[in-house]
Amino acid sequence: MKNRKFETPAYVLLGLAALLVLLIGLNVVISRLQWRADLTEERAFTLSEGTRQILSGLKSPVQLRFYYSQSDEAMPMGLKNYAQSVNDLLDAMKTVSGGQLQIQRLDPTPDSDAEDSARLDGVDPQIFPNGDRIYLGLGFSQVDRKSAMPFLAPDRERLLEYDIVRAINAVTNAERPVIGLMTPLATSPTPPMMMMERPPSAGIFFDELRRAFEVKEVPFDASEIPPDIGTLVVVHPRQLSETTEYAIDQFVLRGGKLAAFLDPMCVMDSPPGGPMMGMTPPSVSTFGKLLPVWGVQFNTSEIVVDMQNVGNTRRGRAPGILALGPDSIDPDSVVTGAVDSLFMALAGAYQGESPEGIERTALVFSSPQSELADPSFTQTSPQMVERNFKPSGVQYAVAVKLEGKFQTAFPQGKPKPVPPGQAPLPDAVTPPDPDAPPGLKESTAPTTVYLVGDVDMLFDPLAAAEVPTPFGQPVVVPANGNIDLAQSMIEQLAGGEELASVRSRAARDRPFTVVKRMQAEAENKFRDKISELEKGLTETQSRLAELERSKDAGQQFILTPEQQEEIKSFRRQEVEAKKELKDVRKTLRREVDSLEQRVKWINIVTMPLVVAAVGLLIAFVRHRRQSAR
C-alpha cells in the first residue's frame, strides 16, 4: 500500500520548495566554480595555452578597468549580452593569473568619477545618432604604463582574447619588439584632402603591425639592414637590386629572421583600372638570387588553380582565387594552428628540394585537385581555365617555413652597386665590390624564414570587411585568417610565440569544406562532357566558316542547293550542340546547388531529430520501468 500522506498538497509544495532551494544552491556553487563547456570545433571559447602562459607568468599586478554602461537604458540588448561574455572571459583570465590580474568594474554614468577615469584611460563613449552615450571598453595599467581598448566591438569577439592579452603585454613590457618593414607599396595613411577630414587607413594589416611592434621602415634600395632589427618583413620585393638582396642575405646569415610575401602577379600593385593587356606588364616579385640557394623554386609565370578551393568574387567563381579551409592549413604549426580559412588571389607555388641543413615545412597548400596555370588567362578567360583544367594530383605549397643554417647566395662577396640612372639587369652577373668588407659565407646560428606566395592577401579587399554599427561609423574586422597568419608569423619571429598562439582561432566566414569537395567532384564528372560538346560546337562553327569562305564572287548571294542543304545541316548541329551544352551546364549548377542545400538541411534538421530521439528513448525506458513495477 502506498503512503497517501506524502501525496497531500502540503507535502507536494514542500517538495517543490526544497527542489527550488537545491537548484538555487547548485547554481550559486557552479557559478563560483566557473566551469565552462566549449563544444565548438575550433575551441573558440577556451583560453589558449599562450594566454595561460602569459597570465601565469605575470610578475607584478596589472590593473584592468572594465567600463560598461550597465545602468544606461540606451545600451542595446546585443551589447549587454556581449558585455556579459566579456565579463566571463575576464573572470577566467583572473583565475589563471593567480590574482595578478586585478579587475575593477565601473559604470561611467554622466559627471561621475567613473566617467573621469574612463576619459583618463582613453576609453571614449560611443554616441548614438540620437545623442545617447554608452561605454564598453577596457583600460589597462601597470605602474606608469597604460594601454586601452576604447570600444569592444562585438564583431571582433573572436579576436577579443588576443586583443586583451596584447594590451596586457603592452603594459608589462617596457619596450616593444623592433621589426623592419621593406616594401614599395603604400603602408601609411594618405594625407586628408581637407583639414578636418580623418586620414584613411592604409590597411588593417599595417595598422595592426604598428600597434603591436615598433616598425622601422627599411628603404627598398637598402644596402644594409640596420643591426637593431632582428626581424625583417619584406612585402612584394619587385625588381630588387643585387645590393639589396645581398643585404637580406647577410641579415639572414647573421641570425636575423625573415617573413617575405612574394607574388607572381600582385593585383594591389596594378595601375588604376587594372592592368591593360599588352600595355602593362604584371607586377611580379621574387628573390632572384636567394631562393635557389635556399632550395626553393618560385615560378613567377604560373599561379595555383585549385578547383576544390575556388573562391567567389562579385563576378562569380574565379579560378585564380583560392578560398582555403582547414584541409589546406597545417594544424600543428604555432602560426597556422589558429587559422581556419584563407583567401588568396593569384598565388604562386613554392617547389624544389631543400639543401642539407635546411628543414622546410609546408604551412599552406592546395588540394590535389589543382594545377599551375598562366595568371593572365585566369583574369581574361576564367571559363577557358576551367574548361581546360587537368588536376595534377600535387598539393602545391603557397606558404612555407624554412628553418636551419643557410648558405650565402653571394660567395664572391658584396656585388658592385649599379650606377645611378642605370637599370639593373636581373640575369646579369654583377662583379663583386672590391672595396666592400668580406661578408658571411654561412649562418652563424640557426634561423627561420617564412615565405608566402601572395601579397594581395594582406590588403583589406581580401582580408577585411566593414561591419556597420549602431553608432553610424562602420568597424573594420578580419574577414578570414589572412591577417592572423601574417601577424602570427611576425609575432613568432619577434619572440612572442605565446602571443602568436593566442591569435584568433576562428574567422567570420568558415567555408563548407564538405560542400566544396562535393562540388569539385560534380564538376569533374561533367567537365569531360562539356569539353566534348564545346569541341564539337567549335568544329561545326569552323566548317560553317569554311563554307562561307569557299564561295566565289558570283556566289555571294546565290548558293547551290547542295551548299544550302549542307549549311542548314550544320546550323541544326550548331543549335543542338548549344542546347545540349546549355542543358549540361544547367544540370551541373543544379547538382551543385542541390549538394549545398542538402548539407545545410542536414545540419539544420539533424540536431532536433537527435534530441527528439533521445527524448523518446528516455520516455520508453521510463515506461518499461513503470510497467515492470
Phi and psi in degrees as a GROMACS rama.xvg file:
@    title "Ramachandran Plot"
@    xaxis  label "Phi"
@    yaxis  label "Psi"
@TYPE xy
-77.5363  146.723  LYS-2
-81.6879  105.513  ASN-3
-72.3817  -19.3556  ARG-4
-67.3368  -23.2581  LYS-5
-80.5149  -1.3427  PHE-6
-105.926  8.68406  GLU-7
-73.6732  156.441  THR-8
-55.879  -35.7365  PRO-9
-63.5023  -44.1989  ALA-10
-68.0562  -36.4424  TYR-11
-63.2079  -46.1899  VAL-12
-63.9026  -39.2818  LEU-13
-62.5772  -41.2874  LEU-14
-64.2262  -42.0459  GLY-15
-63.6635  -39.9097  LEU-16
-64.6028  -41.8567  ALA-17
-63.5894  -40.2343  ALA-18
-63.8221  -39.9989  LEU-19
-63.5567  -44.9311  LEU-20
-61.7359  -40.4939  VAL-21
-63.5434  -42.6711  LEU-22
-65.2318  -42.1613  LEU-23
-63.4272  -42.5069  ILE-24
-62.3784  -45.2746  GLY-25
-62.1119  -39.1914  LEU-26
-62.5699  -42.2832  ASN-27
-65.0425  -45.633  VAL-28
-63.839  -46.6391  VAL-29
-65.8366  -38.6837  ILE-30
-63.9731  -33.9809  SER-31
-73.9418  -30.1185  ARG-32
-72.1505  -20.3389  LEU-33
57.244  43.9041  GLN-34
-78.7523  137.253  TRP-35
-135.289  141.862  ARG-36
-113.121  117.437  ALA-37
-103.455  107.342  ASP-38
-99.9405  5.21255  LEU-39
-75.3498  147.061  THR-40
-61.564  -39.075  GLU-41
-91.4652  9.1771  GLU-42
53.7441  47.8208  ARG-43
-69.1606  -21.3892  ALA-44
-113.376  21.7585  PHE-45
-112.479  132.888  THR-46
-58.6033  131.027  LEU-47
-73.5168  163.599  SER-48
-63.4564  -35.3313  GLU-49
-62.8141  -40.8847  GLY-50
-61.8579  -44.1981  THR-51
-61.315  -40.2251  ARG-52
-67.2481  -43.0415  GLN-53
-66.6729  -45.8906  ILE-54
-70.3183  -41.1285  LEU-55
-70.4031  -17.3645  SER-56
-93.4022  4.90027  GLY-57
-63.6981  127.156  LEU-58
-89.8258  -25.7021  LYS-59
-140.358  159.414  SER-60
-62.5224  145.549  PRO-61
-117.675  126.907  VAL-62
-89.6303  127.925  GLN-63
-123.5  124.586  LEU-64
-113.348  121.922  ARG-65
-100.653  108.848  PHE-66
-95.6357  119.741  TYR-67
-146.581  120.578  TYR-68
-75.2595  70.6916  SER-69
-68.6127  -35.7838  GLN-70
-91.488  -0.543281  SER-71
-84.4497  122.326  ASP-72
-68.2327  -15.8507  GLU-73
-76.0964  -12.1664  ALA-74
-66.3071  119.047  MET-75
-63.2022  152.265  PRO-76
-61.7868  -36.6571  MET-77
-61.3144  -40.2564  GLY-78
-71.692  -32.0014  LEU-79
-63.3983  -44.2624  LYS-80
-63.4605  -39.9037  ASN-81
-66.7821  -38.6582  TYR-82
-60.0962  -35.2343  ALA-83
-66.8645  -38.7068  GLN-84
-63.4799  -41.8302  SER-85
-61.5473  -43.2992  VAL-86
-59.7521  -44.4111  ASN-87
-62.8804  -41.3561  ASP-88
-64.2357  -41.3723  LEU-89
-63.187  -39.8581  LEU-90
-62.5854  -42.4011  ASP-91
-63.8846  -39.3736  ALA-92
-66.8976  -39.3246  MET-93
-62.0981  -41.0198  LYS-94
-62.17  -44.6743  THR-95
-66.407  -32.9756  VAL-96
-74.3058  -8.19912  SER-97
68.6232  27.7851  GLY-98
91.4275  -3.7107  GLY-99
-74.4286  -21.2203  GLN-100
-94.6841  107.356  LEU-101
-99.6244  116.974  GLN-102
-106.117  130.851  ILE-103
-121.992  126.457  GLN-104
-103.637  123.819  ARG-105
-126.661  141.859  LEU-106
-109.677  97.3416  ASP-107
-77.9633  77.4072  PRO-108
-72.3112  159.494  THR-109
-55.2199  135.74  PRO-110
62.7282  25.9222  ASP-111
-102.103  165.541  SER-112
-62.9513  -33.3264  ASP-113
-64.0596  -37.3213  ALA-114
-67.5334  -38.9517  GLU-115
-63.642  -40.4874  ASP-116
-63.1349  -41.1167  SER-117
-62.1445  -41.0608  ALA-118
-64.3894  -40.3638  ARG-119
-68.1805  -31.2899  LEU-120
-80.0109  -10.4528  ASP-121
85.8959  18.7898  GLY-122
-95.5048  111.242  VAL-123
-97.2887  149.972  ASP-124
-74.4831  149.93  PRO-125
-95.0676  130.095  GLN-126
-106.75  123.917  ILE-127
-75.3472  160.627  PHE-128
-56.2113  -27.744  PRO-129
-86.7844  2.77644  ASN-130
99.6524  -10.4986  GLY-131
-62.7808  142.428  ASP-132
-120.287  128.485  ARG-133
-131.559  153.308  ILE-134
-116.151  138.855  TYR-135
-157.747  86.383  LEU-136
-154.196  177.099  GLY-137
-131.114  141.133  LEU-138
-120.618  139.552  GLY-139
-125.996  144.887  PHE-140
-156.072  149.221  SER-141
-150.368  115.674  GLN-142
58.1432  -115.872  VAL-143
-105.186  7.83061  ASP-144
-98.6372  137.079  ARG-145
-130.902  154.856  LYS-146
-151.235  160.192  SER-147
-150.131  151.953  ALA-148
-118.562  94.1688  MET-149
-58.0371  -34.9814  PRO-150
-148.438  131.084  PHE-151
-92.8724  96.3288  LEU-152
-77.138  127.714  ALA-153
-57.2675  -28.3106  PRO-154
-70.4307  -11.9807  ASP-155
-101.038  23.1674  ARG-156
-58.3179  -40.8619  GLU-157
-70.5715  -14.18  ARG-158
-102.463  2.08067  LEU-159
-60.9587  -47.6431  LEU-160
-59.005  -44.8721  GLU-161
-62.8893  -44.8206  TYR-162
-60.7348  -41.6543  ASP-163
-66.8923  -46.3257  ILE-164
-65.2159  -37.6527  VAL-165
-64.1121  -39.9937  ARG-166
-65.2518  -39.1101  ALA-167
-63.9325  -41.5808  ILE-168
-61.497  -35.4515  ASN-169
-66.746  -35.6206  ALA-170
-88.2019  -17.5498  VAL-171
-92.1693  -19.22  THR-172
-107.586  122.968  ASN-173
-66.9587  -33.4613  ALA-174
-123.357  135.595  GLU-175
-81.639  149.3  ARG-176
-61.0697  143.668  PRO-177
-97.5891  128.456  VAL-178
-127.887  151.975  ILE-179
-99.3362  142.911  GLY-180
-124.74  119.046  LEU-181
-121.167  117.366  MET-182
-162.669  147.472  THR-183
-86.6293  -5.57834  PRO-184
-87.3134  157.754  LEU-185
-71.0739  127.281  ALA-186
-121.421  -5.85767  THR-187
-110.345  151.865  SER-188
-59.2783  142.848  PRO-189
-74.6206  146.631  THR-190
-60.5952  146.733  PRO-191
-68.4008  147.477  PRO-192
-75.4011  -27.5336  MET-193
-124.492  161.053  MET-194
-60.4592  -41.5792  MET-195
-93.9915  -0.327761  MET-196
-78.4985  137.539  GLU-197
-78.7777  129.753  ARG-198
-65.6085  137.374  PRO-199
-69.1176  154.587  PRO-200
-71.2926  147.722  SER-201
-81.3651  -7.81117  ALA-202
137.883  142.378  GLY-203
-63.4144  -30.7624  ILE-204
-63.3266  -48.9185  PHE-205
-70.7663  -31.7526  PHE-206
-63.3349  -45.684  ASP-207
-64.7822  -37.0216  GLU-208
-62.1564  -45.5973  LEU-209
-72.2681  -25.4034  ARG-210
-73.9956  -32.2561  ARG-211
-94.2741  -25.4106  ALA-212
-132.717  165.48  PHE-213
-89.2457  107.604  GLU-214
-95.0693  126.737  VAL-215
-112.285  123.005  LYS-216
-71.858  127.242  GLU-217
-104.672  124.364  VAL-218
-54.9765  144.355  PRO-219
-69.9221  -17.0857  PHE-220
-109.474  27.1459  ASP-221
-61.2153  140.935  ALA-222
-100.738  -3.02421  SER-223
-158.782  141.326  GLU-224
-91.1607  124.573  ILE-225
-51.5745  142.579  PRO-226
-67.2502  -20.9971  PRO-227
-80.6822  -2.81528  ASP-228
-95.3387  119.758  ILE-229
-101.932  -18.6352  GLY-230
-129.768  128.947  THR-231
-118.867  131.217  LEU-232
-111.646  119.653  VAL-233
-114.175  121.006  VAL-234
-117.012  115.73  VAL-235
61.2474  65.1443  HIS-236
-76.1301  80.5376  PRO-237
-88.4234  134.748  ARG-238
49.7615  47.901  GLN-239
-68.308  139.975  LEU-240
-74.8538  158.497  SER-241
-64.4556  -30.3247  GLU-242
-62.9355  -41.7995  THR-243
-71.4201  -38.8668  THR-244
-61.4506  -37.3647  GLU-245
-63.7253  -39.5841  TYR-246
-62.0287  -41.7211  ALA-247
-68.0035  -38.9999  ILE-248
-58.0108  -49.0414  ASP-249
-69.3461  -32.2901  GLN-250
-61.007  -45.6827  PHE-251
-66.8472  -40.8899  VAL-252
-66.705  -29.0225  LEU-253
-83.2574  3.8004  ARG-254
104.926  4.42655  GLY-255
-68.6636  152.03  GLY-256
-107.254  140.189  LYS-257
-128.589  135.405  LEU-258
-123.453  117.067  ALA-259
-123.707  135.799  ALA-260
-114.488  107.632  PHE-261
-104.362  167.828  LEU-262
-158.771  129.532  ASP-263
-75.0931  -19.7671  PRO-264
-159.343  101.222  MET-265
-86.9608  111.557  CYS-266
-68.0729  -36.6744  VAL-267
-69.0765  -14.7574  MET-268
-102.648  13.7634  ASP-269
-81.9824  154.882  SER-270
-67.9072  162.158  PRO-271
-53.905  134.14  PRO-272
91.6912  -5.1651  GLY-273
88.8976  163.148  GLY-274
-67.9931  141.014  PRO-275
-100.177  129.552  MET-276
-58.1049  127.671  MET-277
82.0408  -6.96724  GLY-278
-115.302  -43.6457  MET-279
-112.554  118.296  THR-280
-69.6589  153.135  PRO-281
-63.528  146.288  PRO-282
-84.1391  107.144  SER-283
-111.993  144.469  VAL-284
-138.127  143.154  SER-285
-167.357  171.85  THR-286
-106.533  93.69  PHE-287
-60.0524  -42.9964  GLY-288
-92.0336  -29.303  LYS-289
-79.4998  -43.8305  LEU-290
-58.7464  -46.1922  LEU-291
-58.8263  -37.0593  PRO-292
-69.6674  -29.5568  VAL-293
-82.8403  1.72158  TRP-294
76.6581  28.9558  GLY-295
-120.851  133.418  VAL-296
-110.286  129.03  GLN-297
-132.765  98.0765  PHE-298
-80.1501  112.817  ASN-299
-81.6942  -0.0190775  THR-300
-101.447  5.0849  SER-301
-138.412  148.31  GLU-302
-123.987  165.933  ILE-303
-87.4185  125.634  VAL-304
-114.067  119.949  VAL-305
-123.165  107.897  ASP-306
-73.3287  -16.0042  MET-307
-85.4878  -17.1978  GLN-308
-130.529  47.6165  ASN-309
-77.3875  132.078  VAL-310
-88.3448  161.447  GLY-311
-109.642  140.768  ASN-312
-121.841  -173.791  THR-313
-63.692  -24.0578  ARG-314
-91.5316  2.83071  ARG-315
109.167  -158.357  GLY-316
-64.7668  135.901  ARG-317
-127.782  110.95  ALA-318
-61.0461  -23.7473  PRO-319
-81.9035  -5.41246  GLY-320
-101.059  132.035  ILE-321
-104.777  119.885  LEU-322
-109.905  91.0277  ALA-323
-94.0726  138.591  LEU-324
-111.526  -167.097  GLY-325
-57.1841  -29.6461  PRO-326
-66.9995  -15.6668  ASP-327
-109.926  13.7838  SER-328
-128.681  132.99  ILE-329
-66.9551  115.931  ASP-330
-79.9327  -11.2521  PRO-331
-94.5396  -14.1174  ASP-332
-80.6502  145.072  SER-333
-65.792  -27.7489  VAL-334
-88.5593  -17.9623  VAL-335
-114.951  -11.1409  THR-336
-61.5807  -23.5452  GLY-337
-97.393  0.189303  ALA-338
-102.511  132.184  VAL-339
-123.372  -1.15265  ASP-340
-158.501  143.667  SER-341
-138.14  151.589  LEU-342
-133.126  114.583  PHE-343
-126.666  150.803  MET-344
-122.117  121.673  ALA-345
53.212  54.9018  LEU-346
-84.8526  144.864  ALA-347
-94.5461  166.329  GLY-348
-111.887  143.656  ALA-349
-102.941  119.646  TYR-350
-125.791  -175.83  GLN-351
104.142  173.721  GLY-352
-112.01  133.732  GLU-353
-72.7697  138.806  SER-354
-72.8764  170.818  PRO-355
-62.9469  133.884  GLU-356
99.7996  -11.3494  GLY-357
-120.012  125.42  ILE-358
-100.933  128.953  GLU-359
-112.958  136.446  ARG-360
-125.949  127.451  THR-361
-80.933  115.795  ALA-362
-90.7152  -38.7487  LEU-363
-132.849  134.282  VAL-364
-150.688  159.101  PHE-365
-82.2612  175.937  SER-366
-85.3584  168.627  SER-367
-64.0194  -17.3555  PRO-368
-83.4855  55.9393  GLN-369
-141.985  164.083  SER-370
-152.188  169.976  GLU-371
-98.303  134.384  LEU-372
-137.719  163.578  ALA-373
-69.7518  123.788  ASP-374
-63.9906  -28.8573  PRO-375
-66.9914  -33.2579  SER-376
-68.864  -34.1794  PHE-377
-67.2644  -22.8539  THR-378
-86.3716  -41.0484  GLN-379
-94.6195  -32.079  THR-380
-139.071  67.6041  SER-381
-62.2333  -31.1532  PRO-382
-65.39  -37.8273  GLN-383
-66.3706  -36.8629  MET-384
-62.5653  -44.4935  VAL-385
-66.5329  -38.604  GLU-386
-66.3315  -39.2799  ARG-387
-94.8919  7.24235  ASN-388
-65.4003  134.359  PHE-389
-134.768  109.52  LYS-390
-60.5191  136.267  PRO-391
-88.1961  -17.9922  SER-392
79.0732  4.76104  GLY-393
-102.03  137.905  VAL-394
-94.4523  100.984  GLN-395
-78.8425  132.586  TYR-396
-82.6198  124.799  ALA-397
-107.585  -3.89027  VAL-398
-151.162  129.093  ALA-399
-133.727  159.188  VAL-400
-118.498  126.906  LYS-401
-109.557  132.083  LEU-402
-140.338  133.416  GLU-403
140.899  -155.461  GLY-404
-102.675  129.488  LYS-405
-102.862  155.122  PHE-406
-103.832  154.118  GLN-407
-72.2937  147.78  THR-408
-92.0382  -0.246481  ALA-409
-129.755  70.8666  PHE-410
-63.9669  -22.2607  PRO-411
-81.1344  -9.47457  GLN-412
110.028  -172.587  GLY-413
-64.5511  128.766  LYS-414
-69.5105  152.481  PRO-415
-70.2181  133.606  LYS-416
-62.0072  146.062  PRO-417
-76.7403  133.179  VAL-418
-57.9248  146.649  PRO-419
-57.2702  137.918  PRO-420
88.3578  -12.0193  GLY-421
-100.384  126.401  GLN-422
-73.4508  135.569  ALA-423
-69.0773  147.134  PRO-424
-100.226  113.8  LEU-425
-58.6021  -38.2303  PRO-426
-92.345  -0.915906  ASP-427
-79.2847  151.097  ALA-428
-94.5135  106.276  VAL-429
-80.0315  131.516  THR-430
-66.9521  152.759  PRO-431
-69.5254  155.959  PRO-432
-84.5478  113.864  ASP-433
-67.2143  -21.1012  PRO-434
-89.7835  -8.11539  ASP-435
-80.0859  144.183  ALA-436
-67.3521  155.63  PRO-437
-62.4413  141.154  PRO-438
-100.254  175.015  GLY-439
-72.2218  143.841  LEU-440
-100.56  -24.0401  LYS-441
-153.033  168.192  GLU-442
-63.2484  139.976  SER-443
-81.2827  -20.5645  THR-444
-158.255  156.472  ALA-445
-59.839  144.785  PRO-446
-144.09  -179.288  THR-447
-130.386  138.467  THR-448
-129.619  128.367  VAL-449
-105.232  133.21  TYR-450
-124.306  127.788  LEU-451
-121.123  137.18  VAL-452
-91.0277  22.4683  GLY-453
-151.838  136.147  ASP-454
-98.3308  -36.7058  VAL-455
-59.0132  -27.2364  ASP-456
-61.7616  -17.9441  MET-457
-82.2351  -16.0255  LEU-458
-98.3379  154.291  PHE-459
-53.6869  -38.6622  ASP-460
-56.5285  -29.0712  PRO-461
-104.627  -22.8214  LEU-462
-107.863  -18.1097  ALA-463
-135.905  168.182  ALA-464
-144.412  144.902  ALA-465
-89.8863  127.266  GLU-466
-115.973  125.399  VAL-467
-67.1805  150.673  PRO-468
-124.506  164.093  THR-469
-65.1946  -12.1891  PRO-470
-94.7839  3.38062  PHE-471
96.3119  -36.4648  GLY-472
-93.9568  122.803  GLN-473
-69.3388  157.031  PRO-474
-108.567  132.476  VAL-475
-89.6652  122.572  VAL-476
-129.35  155.548  VAL-477
-62.3744  136.111  PRO-478
-96.0716  -11.531  ALA-479
-160.9  -162.836  ASN-480
-93.3559  11.3715  GLY-481
-57.0941  -53.9272  ASN-482
-69.1707  -35.9763  ILE-483
-57.6062  -44.3729  ASP-484
-62.9909  -50.0966  LEU-485
-63.6418  -45.881  ALA-486
-64.7175  -39.7421  GLN-487
-64.3487  -39.4839  SER-488
-58.666  -47.9231  MET-489
-68.8573  -40.6869  ILE-490
-63.647  -39.9783  GLU-491
-66.2383  -39.5159  GLN-492
-67.9859  -37.022  LEU-493
-80.2735  4.5677  ALA-494
99.8866  4.01552  GLY-495
-104.519  59.9528  GLY-496
-62.7023  -36.759  GLU-497
-63.7964  -43.6219  GLU-498
-65.8125  -35.1143  LEU-499
-63.5453  -36.3257  ALA-500
-76.8207  -13.1429  SER-501
-80.7971  -26.0001  VAL-502
-49.9282  154.648  ARG-503
-36.804  130.236  SER-504
-101.032  12.392  ARG-505
-159.251  153.187  ALA-506
-113.904  166.164  ALA-507
-66.4037  -35.5832  ARG-508
-115.025  102.865  ASP-509
-100.438  124.05  ARG-510
-72.0825  150.063  PRO-511
-81.8966  89.7581  PHE-512
-63.6359  -37.7987  THR-513
-65.243  -43.2592  VAL-514
-62.0689  -42.9463  VAL-515
-64.3401  -38.2947  LYS-516
-66.3715  -42.6754  ARG-517
-65.5786  -36.8244  MET-518
-64.1573  -41.1504  GLN-519
-64.1499  -39.3878  ALA-520
-65.1966  -39.7627  GLU-521
-65.0939  -39.7618  ALA-522
-66.1212  -39.4971  GLU-523
-61.096  -37.3637  ASN-524
-65.2011  -36.6124  LYS-525
-94.5965  -12.7323  PHE-526
-62.4687  -43.3222  ARG-527
-63.8248  -40.5815  ASP-528
-65.1057  -42.3453  LYS-529
-63.6885  -42.0051  ILE-530
-62.9088  -40.5589  SER-531
-63.9515  -44.921  GLU-532
-65.9512  -40.4763  LEU-533
-67.4269  -34.3143  GLU-534
-65.5531  -44.6544  LYS-535
-63.4824  -39.5526  GLY-536
-63.6637  -41.8172  LEU-537
-63.0234  -41.8026  THR-538
-64.2225  -41.3149  GLU-539
-62.5215  -45.6857  THR-540
-65.0176  -35.4128  GLN-541
-66.525  -39.2123  SER-542
-65.8849  -40.01  ARG-543
-62.3558  -43.6115  LEU-544
-63.7735  -36.3268  ALA-545
-66.4934  -39.4217  GLU-546
-63.9416  -41.0542  LEU-547
-63.0189  -39.6134  GLU-548
-71.1682  -26.1874  ARG-549
-76.5711  -11.0006  SER-550
-70.1314  136.962  LYS-551
-85.7219  179.561  ASP-552
-59.0293  -34.5648  ALA-553
-78.6206  -8.38579  GLY-554
-106.804  16.4528  GLN-555
-61.2087  -35.3976  GLN-556
-117.509  -8.16692  PHE-557
-122.241  126.441  ILE-558
-117.696  149.216  LEU-559
-70.9894  155.996  THR-560
-56.1226  -36.8611  PRO-561
-64.5566  -44.1629  GLU-562
-64.7111  -40.2923  GLN-563
-62.0014  -42.6461  GLN-564
-66.4183  -39.8089  GLU-565
-66.0072  -41.1824  GLU-566
-64.9001  -41.2958  ILE-567
-60.2103  -40.4451  LYS-568
-62.6022  -45.1262  SER-569
-68.1698  -34.1909  PHE-570
-63.4533  -40.5606  ARG-571
-64.3584  -42.6089  ARG-572
-62.1927  -39.7225  GLN-573
-63.632  -45.2955  GLU-574
-62.8984  -44.1363  VAL-575
-64.1631  -41.4819  GLU-576
-64.7651  -43.1116  ALA-577
-63.5435  -40.4497  LYS-578
-65.0298  -44.5866  LYS-579
-65.7535  -39.7325  GLU-580
-63.0383  -41.1721  LEU-581
-63.2717  -41.5527  LYS-582
-63.962  -41.1871  ASP-583
-65.1435  -44.3279  VAL-584
-64.9166  -37.128  ARG-585
-64.8095  -41.235  LYS-586
-63.0162  -40.2695  THR-587
-61.3029  -48.1121  LEU-588
-62.6512  -40.0299  ARG-589
-64.6177  -39.9766  ARG-590
-68.399  -41.1036  GLU-591
-63.4519  -45.6843  VAL-592
-62.4268  -38.4951  ASP-593
-64.4248  -40.3111  SER-594
-60.5199  -46.6808  LEU-595
-64.7246  -43.3478  GLU-596
-64.4768  -37.8423  GLN-597
-61.883  -46.2229  ARG-598
-63.8755  -41.793  VAL-599
-62.1697  -44.9183  LYS-600
-68.1029  -33.3672  TRP-601
-62.5401  -43.4713  ILE-602
-63.4422  -38.0363  ASN-603
-73.9915  -40.7337  ILE-604
-88.2472  -29.6221  VAL-605
-59.0539  -48.8659  THR-606
-61.3508  -48.2264  MET-607
-58.8895  -37.1614  PRO-608
-65.3112  -40.3617  LEU-609
-63.2237  -45.1127  VAL-610
-61.9305  -43.1472  VAL-611
-63.8676  -40.4132  ALA-612
-64.6046  -42.0794  ALA-613
-63.646  -41.0221  VAL-614
-62.0077  -44.5396  GLY-615
-63.6504  -38.5416  LEU-616
-64.2912  -43.1342  LEU-617
-63.2651  -42.5558  ILE-618
-62.8488  -39.608  ALA-619
-64.5219  -43.2819  PHE-620
-64.2894  -42.0208  VAL-621
-62.6479  -41.3397  ARG-622
-63.1758  -40.7857  HIS-623
-63.7889  -40.7238  ARG-624
-65.8354  -42.3068  ARG-625
-64.7936  -37.3754  GLN-626
-65.8868  -37.2208  SER-627
-66.3301  -33.4107  ALA-628
